[in-house]
Amino acid sequence: MAVAPWAPAFAGHHIRGYVQPLQSVVQYLATKDVLRRLMDTDYRDESQALELFRVLQDANPNIHFIFAAYEDGRLVINDYLPPPWVRSPYTPLV
């Protein structure tokens, strides 16, 4: 079965159309001071970060979860309770 000559370009365009908005969200979040403040282990007000995540999730139907994970083991995420056996992203596997 032959592939239409336009098919690879169409697939690439479709993938870029999906990934580009996600990349924009990540780049936007990287500029937000509220996420940097949460790196301070004494700062515990996650409400602004959670609201920012909620607004971005509501604006993009392809985003199901936005989260920030910190070295002290905190996971800042809306509407998610990890099972007790889930390890911190900073806990070594071995």
GUFI-832240 format. One record per residue: x, y, z of N, C-alpha, C, O, CB in turn; residue in three letters; residue number from 0. Coordinates in nm, 2 decimals. Glycine has a CB too. Example, Ala and Ser with C-alpha at 12.3 -4.5 7.8 and 13.67 -1.06 7.14 Angstrom:
(rec (1.32; -0.57; 0.78); (1.23; -0.45; 0.78); (1.32; -0.33; 0.78); (1.42; -0.33; 0.85); (1.13; -0.45; 0.90); "ala"; 0)
(rec (1.28; -0.22; 0.71); (1.37; -0.11; 0.71); (1.29; 0.00; 0.79); (1.34; 0.11; 0.80); (1.41; -0.06; 0.57); "ser"; 1)
END
This chain:
(rec (0.09; -0.12; 0.00); (0.00; 0.00; 0.00); (0.09; 0.12; 0.00); (0.18; 0.14; 0.09); (-0.10; 0.00; 0.12); "met"; 0)
(rec (0.07; 0.21; -0.09); (0.15; 0.33; -0.10); (0.10; 0.44; -0.01); (-0.02; 0.45; 0.02); (0.15; 0.38; -0.25); "ala"; 1)
(rec (0.19; 0.52; 0.04); (0.15; 0.63; 0.13); (0.14; 0.75; 0.04); (0.23; 0.78; -0.04); (0.26; 0.65; 0.24); "val"; 2)
(rec (0.04; 0.83; 0.07); (0.02; 0.95; -0.01); (0.13; 1.05; 0.02); (0.18; 1.06; 0.13); (-0.12; 1.02; 0.03); "ala"; 3)
(rec (0.18; 1.11; -0.09); (0.30; 1.20; -0.07); (0.28; 1.31; 0.03); (0.38; 1.36; 0.09); (0.34; 1.26; -0.20); "pro"; 4)
(rec (0.16; 1.35; 0.06); (0.13; 1.46; 0.15); (0.12; 1.41; 0.30); (0.12; 1.49; 0.39); (0.01; 1.54; 0.11); "trp"; 5)
(rec (0.11; 1.28; 0.31); (0.08; 1.22; 0.45); (0.18; 1.26; 0.55); (0.14; 1.30; 0.66); (0.07; 1.07; 0.44); "ala"; 6)
(rec (0.31; 1.24; 0.52); (0.41; 1.28; 0.63); (0.40; 1.43; 0.67); (0.41; 1.46; 0.79); (0.55; 1.25; 0.58); "pro"; 7)
(rec (0.38; 1.52; 0.58); (0.37; 1.66; 0.61); (0.25; 1.68; 0.69); (0.25; 1.76; 0.79); (0.37; 1.74; 0.48); "ala"; 8)
(rec (0.14; 1.62; 0.66); (0.02; 1.63; 0.73); (0.03; 1.59; 0.88); (-0.01; 1.65; 0.97); (-0.10; 1.56; 0.66); "phe"; 9)
(rec (0.10; 1.47; 0.89); (0.12; 1.41; 1.03); (0.21; 1.51; 1.11); (0.18; 1.53; 1.23); (0.18; 1.27; 1.02); "ala"; 10)
(rec (0.31; 1.56; 1.05); (0.40; 1.65; 1.12); (0.33; 1.78; 1.16); (0.35; 1.83; 1.27); (0.52; 1.69; 1.03); "gly"; 11)
(rec (0.24; 1.83; 1.07); (0.16; 1.95; 1.11); (0.07; 1.92; 1.22); (0.05; 2.00; 1.31); (0.09; 2.00; 0.98); "his"; 12)
(rec (0.01; 1.80; 1.22); (-0.09; 1.76; 1.32); (-0.02; 1.75; 1.46); (-0.07; 1.80; 1.56); (-0.16; 1.63; 1.28); "his"; 13)
(rec (0.10; 1.69; 1.46); (0.17; 1.67; 1.58); (0.22; 1.81; 1.64); (0.20; 1.83; 1.76); (0.29; 1.58; 1.56); "ile"; 14)
(rec (0.27; 1.89; 1.55); (0.31; 2.03; 1.59); (0.19; 2.10; 1.65); (0.21; 2.18; 1.75); (0.37; 2.11; 1.48); "arg"; 15)
(rec (0.08; 2.09; 1.59); (-0.04; 2.16; 1.64); (-0.09; 2.11; 1.78); (-0.15; 2.19; 1.85); (-0.16; 2.13; 1.54); "gly"; 16)
(rec (-0.05; 1.99; 1.81); (-0.08; 1.93; 1.94); (0.02; 1.98; 2.04); (-0.01; 2.02; 2.15); (-0.09; 1.78; 1.94); "tyr"; 17)
(rec (0.15; 1.97; 2.00); (0.26; 1.99; 2.10); (0.28; 2.14; 2.12); (0.32; 2.17; 2.24); (0.39; 1.93; 2.04); "val"; 18)
(rec (0.27; 2.22; 2.02); (0.30; 2.36; 2.04); (0.23; 2.43; 2.16); (0.29; 2.50; 2.23); (0.27; 2.44; 1.91); "gln"; 19)
(rec (0.10; 2.41; 2.17); (0.03; 2.47; 2.29); (0.08; 2.42; 2.42); (0.09; 2.50; 2.52); (-0.12; 2.45; 2.28); "pro"; 20)
(rec (0.12; 2.29; 2.43); (0.17; 2.24; 2.55); (0.31; 2.30; 2.58); (0.33; 2.33; 2.70); (0.18; 2.08; 2.54); "leu"; 21)
(rec (0.39; 2.31; 2.48); (0.52; 2.38; 2.50); (0.50; 2.52; 2.54); (0.58; 2.57; 2.63); (0.60; 2.37; 2.36); "gln"; 22)
(rec (0.41; 2.59; 2.49); (0.38; 2.73; 2.53); (0.34; 2.74; 2.68); (0.39; 2.83; 2.75); (0.27; 2.79; 2.45); "ser"; 23)
(rec (0.26; 2.64; 2.72); (0.22; 2.64; 2.87); (0.34; 2.62; 2.95); (0.36; 2.68; 3.06); (0.11; 2.53; 2.89); "val"; 24)
(rec (0.43; 2.52; 2.92); (0.55; 2.49; 3.00); (0.64; 2.62; 3.00); (0.69; 2.65; 3.11); (0.63; 2.37; 2.94); "val"; 25)
(rec (0.66; 2.68; 2.89); (0.74; 2.80; 2.88); (0.68; 2.91; 2.97); (0.75; 2.98; 3.04); (0.76; 2.85; 2.74); "gln"; 26)
(rec (0.55; 2.93; 2.97); (0.48; 3.03; 3.05); (0.50; 3.00; 3.20); (0.54; 3.09; 3.27); (0.33; 3.03; 3.01); "tyr"; 27)
(rec (0.48; 2.87; 3.24); (0.50; 2.83; 3.38); (0.64; 2.86; 3.43); (0.66; 2.89; 3.54); (0.46; 2.69; 3.40); "leu"; 28)
(rec (0.74; 2.84; 3.34); (0.88; 2.86; 3.38); (0.91; 3.00; 3.42); (1.01; 3.03; 3.49); (0.97; 2.82; 3.26); "ala"; 29)
(rec (0.82; 3.09; 3.38); (0.84; 3.24; 3.41); (0.77; 3.28; 3.54); (0.79; 3.39; 3.58); (0.80; 3.32; 3.30); "thr"; 30)
(rec (0.69; 3.19; 3.60); (0.61; 3.23; 3.71); (0.68; 3.22; 3.85); (0.73; 3.12; 3.88); (0.48; 3.15; 3.71); "lys"; 31)
(rec (0.69; 3.34; 3.91); (0.75; 3.34; 4.05); (0.68; 3.25; 4.15); (0.75; 3.20; 4.24); (0.76; 3.48; 4.09); "asp"; 32)
(rec (0.55; 3.24; 4.14); (0.48; 3.16; 4.24); (0.54; 3.01; 4.24); (0.54; 2.95; 4.35); (0.33; 3.16; 4.20); "val"; 33)
(rec (0.58; 2.96; 4.13); (0.63; 2.82; 4.13); (0.77; 2.82; 4.19); (0.81; 2.73; 4.25); (0.63; 2.77; 3.99); "leu"; 34)
(rec (0.85; 2.93; 4.17); (0.98; 2.94; 4.22); (0.97; 2.96; 4.38); (1.06; 2.90; 4.45); (1.06; 3.05; 4.16); "arg"; 35)
(rec (0.88; 3.03; 4.42); (0.86; 3.05; 4.57); (0.84; 2.92; 4.64); (0.88; 2.90; 4.75); (0.75; 3.15; 4.60); "arg"; 36)
(rec (0.77; 2.83; 4.57); (0.74; 2.70; 4.63); (0.86; 2.62; 4.65); (0.86; 2.52; 4.73); (0.63; 2.63; 4.55); "leu"; 37)
(rec (0.97; 2.65; 4.59); (1.10; 2.58; 4.61); (1.15; 2.60; 4.75); (1.23; 2.52; 4.80); (1.20; 2.62; 4.50); "met"; 38)
(rec (1.11; 2.71; 4.81); (1.15; 2.74; 4.95); (1.07; 2.65; 5.04); (0.95; 2.65; 5.04); (1.13; 2.89; 4.99); "asp"; 39)
(rec (1.14; 2.57; 5.11); (1.07; 2.46; 5.19); (0.99; 2.52; 5.31); (0.91; 2.45; 5.36); (1.17; 2.37; 5.25); "thr"; 40)
(rec (1.01; 2.65; 5.34); (0.93; 2.72; 5.44); (0.80; 2.78; 5.38); (0.71; 2.81; 5.46); (1.01; 2.82; 5.51); "asp"; 41)
(rec (0.79; 2.79; 5.25); (0.67; 2.85; 5.19); (0.57; 2.74; 5.15); (0.61; 2.65; 5.07); (0.72; 2.93; 5.06); "tyr"; 42)
(rec (0.46; 2.74; 5.21); (0.36; 2.63; 5.19); (0.23; 2.67; 5.13); (0.14; 2.59; 5.12); (0.33; 2.57; 5.33); "arg"; 43)
(rec (0.21; 2.80; 5.08); (0.09; 2.84; 5.02); (0.09; 2.80; 4.88); (0.14; 2.87; 4.79); (0.07; 2.99; 5.04); "asp"; 44)
(rec (0.02; 2.69; 4.85); (0.02; 2.63; 4.71); (-0.11; 2.68; 4.64); (-0.12; 2.65; 4.52); (0.02; 2.48; 4.72); "glu"; 45)
(rec (-0.19; 2.76; 4.70); (-0.32; 2.80; 4.64); (-0.30; 2.88; 4.51); (-0.38; 2.85; 4.41); (-0.40; 2.88; 4.74); "ser"; 46)
(rec (-0.21; 2.97; 4.50); (-0.19; 3.04; 4.38); (-0.14; 2.95; 4.26); (-0.19; 2.97; 4.15); (-0.09; 3.16; 4.40); "gln"; 47)
(rec (-0.05; 2.86; 4.29); (0.00; 2.77; 4.19); (-0.12; 2.68; 4.14); (-0.13; 2.66; 4.02); (0.11; 2.68; 4.25); "ala"; 48)
(rec (-0.20; 2.63; 4.24); (-0.31; 2.54; 4.20); (-0.41; 2.62; 4.11); (-0.47; 2.56; 4.02); (-0.37; 2.48; 4.32); "leu"; 49)
(rec (-0.44; 2.74; 4.14); (-0.53; 2.82; 4.06); (-0.47; 2.84; 3.92); (-0.55; 2.84; 3.83); (-0.56; 2.95; 4.13); "glu"; 50)
(rec (-0.35; 2.87; 3.92); (-0.28; 2.89; 3.79); (-0.29; 2.76; 3.70); (-0.32; 2.77; 3.58); (-0.13; 2.93; 3.80); "leu"; 51)
(rec (-0.26; 2.65; 3.77); (-0.28; 2.52; 3.70); (-0.42; 2.50; 3.65); (-0.44; 2.45; 3.54); (-0.23; 2.41; 3.79); "phe"; 52)
(rec (-0.52; 2.53; 3.73); (-0.66; 2.51; 3.70); (-0.70; 2.60; 3.58); (-0.76; 2.55; 3.48); (-0.75; 2.55; 3.82); "arg"; 53)
(rec (-0.66; 2.72; 3.57); (-0.69; 2.81; 3.46); (-0.63; 2.76; 3.33); (-0.70; 2.76; 3.23); (-0.64; 2.95; 3.49); "val"; 54)
(rec (-0.50; 2.71; 3.34); (-0.44; 2.66; 3.22); (-0.50; 2.53; 3.17); (-0.51; 2.51; 3.05); (-0.29; 2.64; 3.24); "leu"; 55)
(rec (-0.54; 2.44; 3.27); (-0.60; 2.32; 3.23); (-0.74; 2.34; 3.17); (-0.78; 2.28; 3.07); (-0.62; 2.23; 3.36); "gln"; 56)
(rec (-0.81; 2.44; 3.22); (-0.95; 2.47; 3.17); (-0.94; 2.53; 3.03); (-1.03; 2.51; 2.95); (-1.02; 2.57; 3.26); "asp"; 57)
(rec (-0.83; 2.60; 3.00); (-0.81; 2.67; 2.87); (-0.76; 2.57; 2.76); (-0.77; 2.60; 2.64); (-0.71; 2.78; 2.89); "ala"; 58)
(rec (-0.71; 2.46; 2.80); (-0.66; 2.36; 2.70); (-0.71; 2.22; 2.73); (-0.67; 2.16; 2.83); (-0.50; 2.36; 2.70); "asn"; 59)
(rec (-0.80; 2.17; 2.65); (-0.86; 2.04; 2.67); (-0.76; 1.92; 2.66); (-0.79; 1.81; 2.71); (-0.97; 2.02; 2.58); "pro"; 60)
(rec (-0.64; 1.95; 2.60); (-0.54; 1.84; 2.59); (-0.46; 1.82; 2.72); (-0.38; 1.73; 2.73); (-0.45; 1.87; 2.48); "asn"; 61)
(rec (-0.48; 1.92; 2.82); (-0.40; 1.91; 2.94); (-0.49; 1.85; 3.05); (-0.60; 1.90; 3.08); (-0.35; 2.05; 2.99); "ile"; 62)
(rec (-0.45; 1.73; 3.10); (-0.53; 1.66; 3.20); (-0.47; 1.69; 3.34); (-0.55; 1.70; 3.44); (-0.53; 1.51; 3.18); "his"; 63)
(rec (-0.34; 1.70; 3.35); (-0.28; 1.74; 3.48); (-0.16; 1.83; 3.45); (-0.09; 1.81; 3.35); (-0.23; 1.61; 3.55); "phe"; 64)
(rec (-0.15; 1.93; 3.53); (-0.03; 2.01; 3.54); (0.02; 2.00; 3.68); (-0.06; 2.01; 3.78); (-0.05; 2.17; 3.50); "ile"; 65)
(rec (0.15; 1.98; 3.70); (0.20; 1.96; 3.83); (0.34; 2.02; 3.84); (0.41; 2.04; 3.74); (0.20; 1.82; 3.88); "phe"; 66)
(rec (0.38; 2.05; 3.97); (0.52; 2.09; 4.00); (0.57; 1.99; 4.11); (0.50; 1.97; 4.21); (0.53; 2.24; 4.04); "ala"; 67)
(rec (0.68; 1.93; 4.09); (0.74; 1.84; 4.19); (0.87; 1.91; 4.24); (0.94; 1.97; 4.17); (0.77; 1.70; 4.13); "ala"; 68)
(rec (0.89; 1.90; 4.37); (1.00; 1.96; 4.44); (1.09; 1.86; 4.51); (1.05; 1.75; 4.54); (0.95; 2.07; 4.54); "tyr"; 69)
(rec (1.21; 1.90; 4.53); (1.32; 1.81; 4.58); (1.28; 1.76; 4.72); (1.32; 1.65; 4.76); (1.45; 1.88; 4.59); "glu"; 70)
(rec (1.20; 1.84; 4.80); (1.16; 1.79; 4.93); (1.05; 1.69; 4.93); (1.00; 1.65; 5.03); (1.12; 1.91; 5.02); "asp"; 71)
(rec (1.01; 1.65; 4.81); (0.91; 1.54; 4.79); (0.77; 1.59; 4.77); (0.68; 1.51; 4.74); (0.91; 1.46; 4.91); "gly"; 72)
(rec (0.75; 1.72; 4.78); (0.61; 1.78; 4.75); (0.57; 1.77; 4.61); (0.65; 1.78; 4.52); (0.60; 1.93; 4.80); "arg"; 73)
(rec (0.45; 1.74; 4.59); (0.39; 1.73; 4.45); (0.27; 1.83; 4.46); (0.17; 1.80; 4.53); (0.35; 1.59; 4.41); "leu"; 74)
(rec (0.27; 1.94; 4.38); (0.16; 2.03; 4.37); (0.08; 2.00; 4.25); (0.13; 2.02; 4.14); (0.22; 2.18; 4.37); "val"; 75)
(rec (-0.04; 1.96; 4.27); (-0.12; 1.91; 4.16); (-0.27; 1.92; 4.20); (-0.30; 1.89; 4.31); (-0.08; 1.77; 4.11); "ile"; 76)
(rec (-0.36; 1.96; 4.11); (-0.50; 1.96; 4.13); (-0.56; 1.83; 4.12); (-0.53; 1.75; 4.03); (-0.57; 2.06; 4.04); "asn"; 77)
(rec (-0.66; 1.80; 4.21); (-0.75; 1.68; 4.19); (-0.68; 1.55; 4.17); (-0.72; 1.47; 4.09); (-0.84; 1.70; 4.07); "asp"; 78)
(rec (-0.57; 1.53; 4.25); (-0.50; 1.40; 4.24); (-0.44; 1.36; 4.37); (-0.37; 1.44; 4.44); (-0.38; 1.41; 4.14); "tyr"; 79)
(rec (-0.48; 1.25; 4.42); (-0.42; 1.19; 4.54); (-0.35; 1.06; 4.50); (-0.41; 0.96; 4.46); (-0.54; 1.16; 4.64); "leu"; 80)
(rec (-0.22; 1.07; 4.51); (-0.14; 0.95; 4.47); (-0.16; 0.83; 4.57); (-0.18; 0.85; 4.69); (0.01; 0.98; 4.46); "pro"; 81)
(rec (-0.16; 0.71; 4.52); (-0.17; 0.60; 4.61); (-0.05; 0.60; 4.70); (0.05; 0.66; 4.67); (-0.17; 0.46; 4.53); "pro"; 82)
(rec (-0.07; 0.54; 4.82); (0.04; 0.55; 4.92); (0.17; 0.48; 4.88); (0.28; 0.51; 4.93); (-0.01; 0.48; 5.05); "pro"; 83)
(rec (0.17; 0.39; 4.78); (0.29; 0.33; 4.74); (0.37; 0.41; 4.63); (0.48; 0.36; 4.59); (0.26; 0.19; 4.68); "trp"; 84)
(rec (0.32; 0.52; 4.58); (0.39; 0.60; 4.48); (0.50; 0.68; 4.55); (0.48; 0.74; 4.65); (0.29; 0.70; 4.41); "val"; 85)
(rec (0.62; 0.66; 4.49); (0.74; 0.73; 4.55); (0.75; 0.87; 4.50); (0.69; 0.91; 4.40); (0.86; 0.65; 4.51); "arg"; 86)
(rec (0.82; 0.95; 4.57); (0.85; 1.09; 4.53); (0.93; 1.09; 4.41); (1.01; 0.99; 4.39); (0.92; 1.17; 4.65); "ser"; 87)
(rec (0.91; 1.18; 4.32); (1.00; 1.18; 4.20); (1.15; 1.20; 4.23); (1.23; 1.18; 4.14); (0.95; 1.29; 4.10); "pro"; 88)
(rec (1.18; 1.24; 4.35); (1.32; 1.26; 4.38); (1.38; 1.15; 4.47); (1.49; 1.16; 4.52); (1.33; 1.39; 4.46); "tyr"; 89)
(rec (1.30; 1.05; 4.49); (1.35; 0.93; 4.56); (1.42; 0.84; 4.47); (1.36; 0.80; 4.37); (1.23; 0.86; 4.64); "thr"; 90)
(rec (1.54; 0.80; 4.50); (1.61; 0.71; 4.40); (1.54; 0.58; 4.39); (1.48; 0.53; 4.49); (1.76; 0.69; 4.45); "pro"; 91)
(rec (1.55; 0.52; 4.27); (1.49; 0.39; 4.25); (1.56; 0.28; 4.32); (1.50; 0.18; 4.36); (1.47; 0.36; 4.10); "leu"; 92)
(rec (1.69; 0.29; 4.33); (1.77; 0.19; 4.39); (1.83; 0.23; 4.52); (1.90; 0.15; 4.59); (1.89; 0.15; 4.30); "val"; 93)
END
